[in-house]
Amino acid sequence: MEKLISCCGLNCATCDARIATVTNDDVLRAKTAEQWTAQFHADITPEMINCTGCIEDGVKFQHCTECEIRNCAKSKGFKTCADCTELESCAIVKSIHQYVPEALENLKSLN
């Protein structure tokens, strides 16, 4: 399985927004927008579903540019949180790892 690990450890290769972007799949964009609107209680349109991945060059989903985790890693000069000595004690990235423990495992596998 392809892995493209984001700053927080999520696998962007399996993200529907990235898949829809790289395959130019408007049906998947619409489906993802509908799911994320319900999941995150936000107004997300299919036109907003464009992202090449957190650490990849190219377009980002709006949240990625505002992401506290991504901005923290970038401010420290890190590619991902795996480069940080506070990985397992960080309150910022814990917000993801408590719900998606495999994201922490992904980061640990990078070292």
Phi and psi in radians as a Rosetta constraint file:
Dihedral C 1 N 2 CA 2 C 2 CIRCULARHARMONIC -1.154 0.35
Dihedral N 2 CA 2 C 2 N 3 CIRCULARHARMONIC 2.459 0.35
Dihedral C 2 N 3 CA 3 C 3 CIRCULARHARMONIC -2.212 0.35
Dihedral N 3 CA 3 C 3 N 4 CIRCULARHARMONIC 2.396 0.35
Dihedral C 3 N 4 CA 4 C 4 CIRCULARHARMONIC -2.425 0.35
Dihedral N 4 CA 4 C 4 N 5 CIRCULARHARMONIC 1.560 0.35
Dihedral C 4 N 5 CA 5 C 5 CIRCULARHARMONIC -1.411 0.35
Dihedral N 5 CA 5 C 5 N 6 CIRCULARHARMONIC 2.233 0.35
Dihedral C 5 N 6 CA 6 C 6 CIRCULARHARMONIC -1.384 0.35
Dihedral N 6 CA 6 C 6 N 7 CIRCULARHARMONIC 3.086 0.35
Dihedral C 6 N 7 CA 7 C 7 CIRCULARHARMONIC -0.942 0.35
Dihedral N 7 CA 7 C 7 N 8 CIRCULARHARMONIC -0.754 0.35
Dihedral C 7 N 8 CA 8 C 8 CIRCULARHARMONIC -1.489 0.35
Dihedral N 8 CA 8 C 8 N 9 CIRCULARHARMONIC -0.208 0.35
Dihedral C 8 N 9 CA 9 C 9 CIRCULARHARMONIC 1.922 0.35
Dihedral N 9 CA 9 C 9 N 10 CIRCULARHARMONIC -0.143 0.35
Dihedral C 9 N 10 CA 10 C 10 CIRCULARHARMONIC -1.119 0.35
Dihedral N 10 CA 10 C 10 N 11 CIRCULARHARMONIC 2.630 0.35
Dihedral C 10 N 11 CA 11 C 11 CIRCULARHARMONIC -1.633 0.35
Dihedral N 11 CA 11 C 11 N 12 CIRCULARHARMONIC 1.756 0.35
Dihedral C 11 N 12 CA 12 C 12 CIRCULARHARMONIC -1.074 0.35
Dihedral N 12 CA 12 C 12 N 13 CIRCULARHARMONIC -0.430 0.35
Dihedral C 12 N 13 CA 13 C 13 CIRCULARHARMONIC -1.108 0.35
Dihedral N 13 CA 13 C 13 N 14 CIRCULARHARMONIC -0.403 0.35
Dihedral C 13 N 14 CA 14 C 14 CIRCULARHARMONIC -1.790 0.35
Dihedral N 14 CA 14 C 14 N 15 CIRCULARHARMONIC 0.058 0.35
Dihedral C 14 N 15 CA 15 C 15 CIRCULARHARMONIC -1.379 0.35
Dihedral N 15 CA 15 C 15 N 16 CIRCULARHARMONIC 2.255 0.35
Dihedral C 15 N 16 CA 16 C 16 CIRCULARHARMONIC -1.076 0.35
Dihedral N 16 CA 16 C 16 N 17 CIRCULARHARMONIC -0.565 0.35
Dihedral C 16 N 17 CA 17 C 17 CIRCULARHARMONIC -1.139 0.35
Dihedral N 17 CA 17 C 17 N 18 CIRCULARHARMONIC -0.763 0.35
Dihedral C 17 N 18 CA 18 C 18 CIRCULARHARMONIC -1.174 0.35
Dihedral N 18 CA 18 C 18 N 19 CIRCULARHARMONIC -0.775 0.35
Dihedral C 18 N 19 CA 19 C 19 CIRCULARHARMONIC -1.047 0.35
Dihedral N 19 CA 19 C 19 N 20 CIRCULARHARMONIC -0.779 0.35
Dihedral C 19 N 20 CA 20 C 20 CIRCULARHARMONIC -1.091 0.35
Dihedral N 20 CA 20 C 20 N 21 CIRCULARHARMONIC -0.634 0.35
Dihedral C 20 N 21 CA 21 C 21 CIRCULARHARMONIC -1.218 0.35
Dihedral N 21 CA 21 C 21 N 22 CIRCULARHARMONIC -0.895 0.35
Dihedral C 21 N 22 CA 22 C 22 CIRCULARHARMONIC -1.260 0.35
Dihedral N 22 CA 22 C 22 N 23 CIRCULARHARMONIC -0.380 0.35
Dihedral C 22 N 23 CA 23 C 23 CIRCULARHARMONIC -1.798 0.35
Dihedral N 23 CA 23 C 23 N 24 CIRCULARHARMONIC -0.018 0.35
Dihedral C 23 N 24 CA 24 C 24 CIRCULARHARMONIC 0.894 0.35
Dihedral N 24 CA 24 C 24 N 25 CIRCULARHARMONIC 0.889 0.35
Dihedral C 24 N 25 CA 25 C 25 CIRCULARHARMONIC -1.763 0.35
Dihedral N 25 CA 25 C 25 N 26 CIRCULARHARMONIC 1.709 0.35
Dihedral C 25 N 26 CA 26 C 26 CIRCULARHARMONIC -1.198 0.35
Dihedral N 26 CA 26 C 26 N 27 CIRCULARHARMONIC -0.497 0.35
Dihedral C 26 N 27 CA 27 C 27 CIRCULARHARMONIC -1.158 0.35
Dihedral N 27 CA 27 C 27 N 28 CIRCULARHARMONIC -0.770 0.35
Dihedral C 27 N 28 CA 28 C 28 CIRCULARHARMONIC -1.171 0.35
Dihedral N 28 CA 28 C 28 N 29 CIRCULARHARMONIC -0.625 0.35
Dihedral C 28 N 29 CA 29 C 29 CIRCULARHARMONIC -1.030 0.35
Dihedral N 29 CA 29 C 29 N 30 CIRCULARHARMONIC -0.815 0.35
Dihedral C 29 N 30 CA 30 C 30 CIRCULARHARMONIC -1.129 0.35
Dihedral N 30 CA 30 C 30 N 31 CIRCULARHARMONIC -0.763 0.35
Dihedral C 30 N 31 CA 31 C 31 CIRCULARHARMONIC -1.094 0.35
Dihedral N 31 CA 31 C 31 N 32 CIRCULARHARMONIC -0.767 0.35
Dihedral C 31 N 32 CA 32 C 32 CIRCULARHARMONIC -1.142 0.35
Dihedral N 32 CA 32 C 32 N 33 CIRCULARHARMONIC -0.758 0.35
Dihedral C 32 N 33 CA 33 C 33 CIRCULARHARMONIC -1.035 0.35
Dihedral N 33 CA 33 C 33 N 34 CIRCULARHARMONIC -0.753 0.35
Dihedral C 33 N 34 CA 34 C 34 CIRCULARHARMONIC -1.120 0.35
Dihedral N 34 CA 34 C 34 N 35 CIRCULARHARMONIC -0.797 0.35
Dihedral C 34 N 35 CA 35 C 35 CIRCULARHARMONIC -1.113 0.35
Dihedral N 35 CA 35 C 35 N 36 CIRCULARHARMONIC -0.807 0.35
Dihedral C 35 N 36 CA 36 C 36 CIRCULARHARMONIC -1.213 0.35
Dihedral N 36 CA 36 C 36 N 37 CIRCULARHARMONIC -0.582 0.35
Dihedral C 36 N 37 CA 37 C 37 CIRCULARHARMONIC -1.045 0.35
Dihedral N 37 CA 37 C 37 N 38 CIRCULARHARMONIC -0.787 0.35
Dihedral C 37 N 38 CA 38 C 38 CIRCULARHARMONIC -1.226 0.35
Dihedral N 38 CA 38 C 38 N 39 CIRCULARHARMONIC -0.773 0.35
Dihedral C 38 N 39 CA 39 C 39 CIRCULARHARMONIC -1.170 0.35
Dihedral N 39 CA 39 C 39 N 40 CIRCULARHARMONIC -0.745 0.35
Dihedral C 39 N 40 CA 40 C 40 CIRCULARHARMONIC -1.815 0.35
Dihedral N 40 CA 40 C 40 N 41 CIRCULARHARMONIC 0.079 0.35
Dihedral C 40 N 41 CA 41 C 41 CIRCULARHARMONIC 0.892 0.35
Dihedral N 41 CA 41 C 41 N 42 CIRCULARHARMONIC 0.868 0.35
Dihedral C 41 N 42 CA 42 C 42 CIRCULARHARMONIC -2.365 0.35
Dihedral N 42 CA 42 C 42 N 43 CIRCULARHARMONIC 2.759 0.35
Dihedral C 42 N 43 CA 43 C 43 CIRCULARHARMONIC -1.576 0.35
Dihedral N 43 CA 43 C 43 N 44 CIRCULARHARMONIC 1.685 0.35
Dihedral C 43 N 44 CA 44 C 44 CIRCULARHARMONIC -1.990 0.35
Dihedral N 44 CA 44 C 44 N 45 CIRCULARHARMONIC 2.143 0.35
Dihedral C 44 N 45 CA 45 C 45 CIRCULARHARMONIC -1.724 0.35
Dihedral N 45 CA 45 C 45 N 46 CIRCULARHARMONIC 2.771 0.35
Dihedral C 45 N 46 CA 46 C 46 CIRCULARHARMONIC -0.986 0.35
Dihedral N 46 CA 46 C 46 N 47 CIRCULARHARMONIC -0.577 0.35
Dihedral C 46 N 47 CA 47 C 47 CIRCULARHARMONIC -1.146 0.35
Dihedral N 47 CA 47 C 47 N 48 CIRCULARHARMONIC -0.362 0.35
Dihedral C 47 N 48 CA 48 C 48 CIRCULARHARMONIC -1.449 0.35
Dihedral N 48 CA 48 C 48 N 49 CIRCULARHARMONIC -0.238 0.35
Dihedral C 48 N 49 CA 49 C 49 CIRCULARHARMONIC -1.491 0.35
Dihedral N 49 CA 49 C 49 N 50 CIRCULARHARMONIC 1.454 0.35
Dihedral C 49 N 50 CA 50 C 50 CIRCULARHARMONIC -2.581 0.35
Dihedral N 50 CA 50 C 50 N 51 CIRCULARHARMONIC 2.052 0.35
Dihedral C 50 N 51 CA 51 C 51 CIRCULARHARMONIC -2.832 0.35
Dihedral N 51 CA 51 C 51 N 52 CIRCULARHARMONIC 2.372 0.35
Dihedral C 51 N 52 CA 52 C 52 CIRCULARHARMONIC -1.705 0.35
Dihedral N 52 CA 52 C 52 N 53 CIRCULARHARMONIC -0.084 0.35
Dihedral C 52 N 53 CA 53 C 53 CIRCULARHARMONIC 2.117 0.35
Dihedral N 53 CA 53 C 53 N 54 CIRCULARHARMONIC 2.571 0.35
Dihedral C 53 N 54 CA 54 C 54 CIRCULARHARMONIC -0.935 0.35
Dihedral N 54 CA 54 C 54 N 55 CIRCULARHARMONIC -0.800 0.35
Dihedral C 54 N 55 CA 55 C 55 CIRCULARHARMONIC -1.840 0.35
Dihedral N 55 CA 55 C 55 N 56 CIRCULARHARMONIC 0.056 0.35
Dihedral C 55 N 56 CA 56 C 56 CIRCULARHARMONIC -1.559 0.35
Dihedral N 56 CA 56 C 56 N 57 CIRCULARHARMONIC 2.702 0.35
Dihedral C 56 N 57 CA 57 C 57 CIRCULARHARMONIC -1.177 0.35
Dihedral N 57 CA 57 C 57 N 58 CIRCULARHARMONIC 2.669 0.35
Dihedral C 57 N 58 CA 58 C 58 CIRCULARHARMONIC 2.031 0.35
Dihedral N 58 CA 58 C 58 N 59 CIRCULARHARMONIC -2.992 0.35
Dihedral C 58 N 59 CA 59 C 59 CIRCULARHARMONIC -1.126 0.35
Dihedral N 59 CA 59 C 59 N 60 CIRCULARHARMONIC 2.589 0.35
Dihedral C 59 N 60 CA 60 C 60 CIRCULARHARMONIC -2.174 0.35
Dihedral N 60 CA 60 C 60 N 61 CIRCULARHARMONIC 2.576 0.35
Dihedral C 60 N 61 CA 61 C 61 CIRCULARHARMONIC -1.102 0.35
Dihedral N 61 CA 61 C 61 N 62 CIRCULARHARMONIC 2.543 0.35
Dihedral C 61 N 62 CA 62 C 62 CIRCULARHARMONIC -0.864 0.35
Dihedral N 62 CA 62 C 62 N 63 CIRCULARHARMONIC -0.755 0.35
Dihedral C 62 N 63 CA 63 C 63 CIRCULARHARMONIC -1.059 0.35
Dihedral N 63 CA 63 C 63 N 64 CIRCULARHARMONIC -0.587 0.35
Dihedral C 63 N 64 CA 64 C 64 CIRCULARHARMONIC -1.035 0.35
Dihedral N 64 CA 64 C 64 N 65 CIRCULARHARMONIC -0.654 0.35
Dihedral C 64 N 65 CA 65 C 65 CIRCULARHARMONIC -1.262 0.35
Dihedral N 65 CA 65 C 65 N 66 CIRCULARHARMONIC -0.364 0.35
Dihedral C 65 N 66 CA 66 C 66 CIRCULARHARMONIC -1.786 0.35
Dihedral N 66 CA 66 C 66 N 67 CIRCULARHARMONIC -0.110 0.35
Dihedral C 66 N 67 CA 67 C 67 CIRCULARHARMONIC -1.072 0.35
Dihedral N 67 CA 67 C 67 N 68 CIRCULARHARMONIC 2.104 0.35
Dihedral C 67 N 68 CA 68 C 68 CIRCULARHARMONIC -1.081 0.35
Dihedral N 68 CA 68 C 68 N 69 CIRCULARHARMONIC -0.644 0.35
Dihedral C 68 N 69 CA 69 C 69 CIRCULARHARMONIC -1.164 0.35
Dihedral N 69 CA 69 C 69 N 70 CIRCULARHARMONIC -0.885 0.35
Dihedral C 69 N 70 CA 70 C 70 CIRCULARHARMONIC -1.069 0.35
Dihedral N 70 CA 70 C 70 N 71 CIRCULARHARMONIC -0.763 0.35
Dihedral C 70 N 71 CA 71 C 71 CIRCULARHARMONIC -1.146 0.35
Dihedral N 71 CA 71 C 71 N 72 CIRCULARHARMONIC -0.632 0.35
Dihedral C 71 N 72 CA 72 C 72 CIRCULARHARMONIC -1.126 0.35
Dihedral N 72 CA 72 C 72 N 73 CIRCULARHARMONIC -0.869 0.35
Dihedral C 72 N 73 CA 73 C 73 CIRCULARHARMONIC -1.025 0.35
Dihedral N 73 CA 73 C 73 N 74 CIRCULARHARMONIC -0.807 0.35
Dihedral C 73 N 74 CA 74 C 74 CIRCULARHARMONIC -1.098 0.35
Dihedral N 74 CA 74 C 74 N 75 CIRCULARHARMONIC -0.690 0.35
Dihedral C 74 N 75 CA 75 C 75 CIRCULARHARMONIC -1.145 0.35
Dihedral N 75 CA 75 C 75 N 76 CIRCULARHARMONIC -0.444 0.35
Dihedral C 75 N 76 CA 76 C 76 CIRCULARHARMONIC -1.618 0.35
Dihedral N 76 CA 76 C 76 N 77 CIRCULARHARMONIC -0.018 0.35
Dihedral C 76 N 77 CA 77 C 77 CIRCULARHARMONIC 1.365 0.35
Dihedral N 77 CA 77 C 77 N 78 CIRCULARHARMONIC 0.351 0.35
Dihedral C 77 N 78 CA 78 C 78 CIRCULARHARMONIC -1.669 0.35
Dihedral N 78 CA 78 C 78 N 79 CIRCULARHARMONIC 2.576 0.35
Dihedral C 78 N 79 CA 79 C 79 CIRCULARHARMONIC -1.310 0.35
Dihedral N 79 CA 79 C 79 N 80 CIRCULARHARMONIC -0.768 0.35
Dihedral C 79 N 80 CA 80 C 80 CIRCULARHARMONIC -2.448 0.35
Dihedral N 80 CA 80 C 80 N 81 CIRCULARHARMONIC 3.035 0.35
Dihedral C 80 N 81 CA 81 C 81 CIRCULARHARMONIC -1.180 0.35
Dihedral N 81 CA 81 C 81 N 82 CIRCULARHARMONIC -0.248 0.35
Dihedral C 81 N 82 CA 82 C 82 CIRCULARHARMONIC -1.072 0.35
Dihedral N 82 CA 82 C 82 N 83 CIRCULARHARMONIC -0.436 0.35
Dihedral C 82 N 83 CA 83 C 83 CIRCULARHARMONIC -1.394 0.35
Dihedral N 83 CA 83 C 83 N 84 CIRCULARHARMONIC -0.133 0.35
Dihedral C 83 N 84 CA 84 C 84 CIRCULARHARMONIC -1.675 0.35
Dihedral N 84 CA 84 C 84 N 85 CIRCULARHARMONIC 2.372 0.35
Dihedral C 84 N 85 CA 85 C 85 CIRCULARHARMONIC -1.226 0.35
Dihedral N 85 CA 85 C 85 N 86 CIRCULARHARMONIC -0.274 0.35
Dihedral C 85 N 86 CA 86 C 86 CIRCULARHARMONIC -1.652 0.35
Dihedral N 86 CA 86 C 86 N 87 CIRCULARHARMONIC 0.225 0.35
Dihedral C 86 N 87 CA 87 C 87 CIRCULARHARMONIC -0.804 0.35
Dihedral N 87 CA 87 C 87 N 88 CIRCULARHARMONIC -0.917 0.35
Dihedral C 87 N 88 CA 88 C 88 CIRCULARHARMONIC -1.466 0.35
Dihedral N 88 CA 88 C 88 N 89 CIRCULARHARMONIC -0.197 0.35
Dihedral C 88 N 89 CA 89 C 89 CIRCULARHARMONIC -1.928 0.35
Dihedral N 89 CA 89 C 89 N 90 CIRCULARHARMONIC -0.033 0.35
Dihedral C 89 N 90 CA 90 C 90 CIRCULARHARMONIC -1.260 0.35
Dihedral N 90 CA 90 C 90 N 91 CIRCULARHARMONIC 2.169 0.35
Dihedral C 90 N 91 CA 91 C 91 CIRCULARHARMONIC -1.237 0.35
Dihedral N 91 CA 91 C 91 N 92 CIRCULARHARMONIC -0.477 0.35
Dihedral C 91 N 92 CA 92 C 92 CIRCULARHARMONIC -1.195 0.35
Dihedral N 92 CA 92 C 92 N 93 CIRCULARHARMONIC -0.948 0.35
Dihedral C 92 N 93 CA 93 C 93 CIRCULARHARMONIC -1.341 0.35
Dihedral N 93 CA 93 C 93 N 94 CIRCULARHARMONIC -0.338 0.35
Dihedral C 93 N 94 CA 94 C 94 CIRCULARHARMONIC -1.048 0.35
Dihedral N 94 CA 94 C 94 N 95 CIRCULARHARMONIC -0.467 0.35
Dihedral C 94 N 95 CA 95 C 95 CIRCULARHARMONIC -1.052 0.35
Dihedral N 95 CA 95 C 95 N 96 CIRCULARHARMONIC -0.466 0.35
Dihedral C 95 N 96 CA 96 C 96 CIRCULARHARMONIC -1.569 0.35
Dihedral N 96 CA 96 C 96 N 97 CIRCULARHARMONIC -0.831 0.35
Dihedral C 96 N 97 CA 97 C 97 CIRCULARHARMONIC -1.122 0.35
Dihedral N 97 CA 97 C 97 N 98 CIRCULARHARMONIC -0.484 0.35
Dihedral C 97 N 98 CA 98 C 98 CIRCULARHARMONIC -1.198 0.35
Dihedral N 98 CA 98 C 98 N 99 CIRCULARHARMONIC -0.450 0.35
Dihedral C 98 N 99 CA 99 C 99 CIRCULARHARMONIC -1.775 0.35
Dihedral N 99 CA 99 C 99 N 100 CIRCULARHARMONIC -0.445 0.35
Dihedral C 99 N 100 CA 100 C 100 CIRCULARHARMONIC -2.303 0.35
Dihedral N 100 CA 100 C 100 N 101 CIRCULARHARMONIC 1.338 0.35
Dihedral C 100 N 101 CA 101 C 101 CIRCULARHARMONIC -1.057 0.35
Dihedral N 101 CA 101 C 101 N 102 CIRCULARHARMONIC -0.446 0.35
Dihedral C 101 N 102 CA 102 C 102 CIRCULARHARMONIC -1.149 0.35
Dihedral N 102 CA 102 C 102 N 103 CIRCULARHARMONIC -0.362 0.35
Dihedral C 102 N 103 CA 103 C 103 CIRCULARHARMONIC -1.144 0.35
Dihedral N 103 CA 103 C 103 N 104 CIRCULARHARMONIC -0.692 0.35
Dihedral C 103 N 104 CA 104 C 104 CIRCULARHARMONIC -1.130 0.35
Dihedral N 104 CA 104 C 104 N 105 CIRCULARHARMONIC -0.737 0.35
Dihedral C 104 N 105 CA 105 C 105 CIRCULARHARMONIC -1.101 0.35
Dihedral N 105 CA 105 C 105 N 106 CIRCULARHARMONIC -0.688 0.35
Dihedral C 105 N 106 CA 106 C 106 CIRCULARHARMONIC -1.022 0.35
Dihedral N 106 CA 106 C 106 N 107 CIRCULARHARMONIC -0.773 0.35
Dihedral C 106 N 107 CA 107 C 107 CIRCULARHARMONIC -1.151 0.35
Dihedral N 107 CA 107 C 107 N 108 CIRCULARHARMONIC -0.741 0.35
Dihedral C 107 N 108 CA 108 C 108 CIRCULARHARMONIC -1.075 0.35
Dihedral N 108 CA 108 C 108 N 109 CIRCULARHARMONIC -0.579 0.35
Dihedral C 108 N 109 CA 109 C 109 CIRCULARHARMONIC -1.248 0.35
Dihedral N 109 CA 109 C 109 N 110 CIRCULARHARMONIC -0.266 0.35
Dihedral C 109 N 110 CA 110 C 110 CIRCULARHARMONIC -1.366 0.35
Dihedral N 110 CA 110 C 110 N 111 CIRCULARHARMONIC -0.345 0.35
